[in-house]
Every structure is written in structure tokens, then in C-alpha cells.
Amino acid sequence: MNSLDPIAMLEAEHRVILKIVGAMAVLADVMEAGQDKRKPVESVLEFLQAYVGRCHHIKEEQHLFPALAARGVPTQGCPIGALVHEHQKLHALVEDLSQAAQMAGQADQASRAAIVRCLRELAAMYPGHIWKEDYLLFPMSRKVFQQGDLDALGTKFCQVDDQIGPQDRRRLEDLAERLYEDSMAAAS
């Protein structure tokens, strides 16, 4: 496996995303208990929009799924159609979280409840979504793709990463680690 193995790149990103998922669940509990956590919510939102939305999902939606379709994998139904539908739900939840966070400056109960709801729904949905990709889509991809397909995807994925930039990508990964560690400390 070379350093441009696109499937390994996506799997590694899943490990980072799962850290935020764990942090979101704890953050929802802490907020529901009445604590003001606007800064961590803003950090979670930044991570979801930049790392997940403009990096990870772009790799899957604009490159992986079309490459699979080019190899004959149906785009309707399972797996691609189902995963695209889940991505749409996840994008909508992130947008809902963004709107609720914008209203949170008013510190009203409704915006706090909306934030908690979004965090809980995202935290509930991501593990199953990632499982489907890690244990169904990615093994299938390794069987369907030839080495040239993998090399081309690896190059495209690196181009997506370059658009974010290595410093921002590293900062977002560090942010995920910090939020995860803070949430684990808050949970204990």
C-alpha cells in the first residue's frame, strides 16, 4: 500500500471524524445540563464544514462514487445511492446546526435545544454511516478498482487536500483530538 492509497486515506479520515462524533455526544449532554458551550460548538461546526464537508465528503461524492459508477457499480440503491442519501441528511444536519449556533448568541432555550438535537442526530448517524463505508463500500472498492484507478483517485484526493492546505488540515485534525480529549475529561 503506497502513501497515495485513497481507501486508506478515507479510512484514516474516518478515525478523525469519529473523534468529533464522540465529542458531539458529550457536548450535547453537557449543554442539555445547562452549560454554555458556544466555543466548542463553533469548533465542531468548523470541523464538520471544513474537514468533513469540503474535504472528506468531496473525495467520496465527486471522485470515489463516480469512479465506482464508471466500473459498473449502480448509483441507485445500495451502496452508492444509500450513502449519497445519508450524505444529504448529514449535510442538512450540519446546516441546521449552523443556523442554531448563529441563534445561540441569544442564549435562548430553543436555540440550545436545536443545537443539542443536531449534535445528537449527527452523533447517532455517523457511526453507522462510517461502518457502511469501512466494512462494505471500501472492501468492495478494493475488489472493483484496478491499480490505475486507485492511483488516479489518490492523486485527486491529494488535490482536494491541497485546496484546504496542509496547515489547515493539520489544525482541524488537532482540533478534533483536542475536542475529543476535552469531552472525555468532561464525561469522567
Secondary structure, 3 states (H helix, E strand, C coil): CCCCCHHHHHHHHHHHHHHHHHHHHHHHHHHHCCCCCHHHHHHHHHHHHHHHHHHHHHHHHHHHHHHHHHCCCCCCCCCHHHHHHHHHHHHHHHHHHHHHHHHHHHCCHHHHHHHHHHHHHHHHHHHHHHHHHHHHHHHHHHHHCCHHHHHHHHHHHHHHHHHHCHHHHHHHHHHHHHHHHHHHHHHC
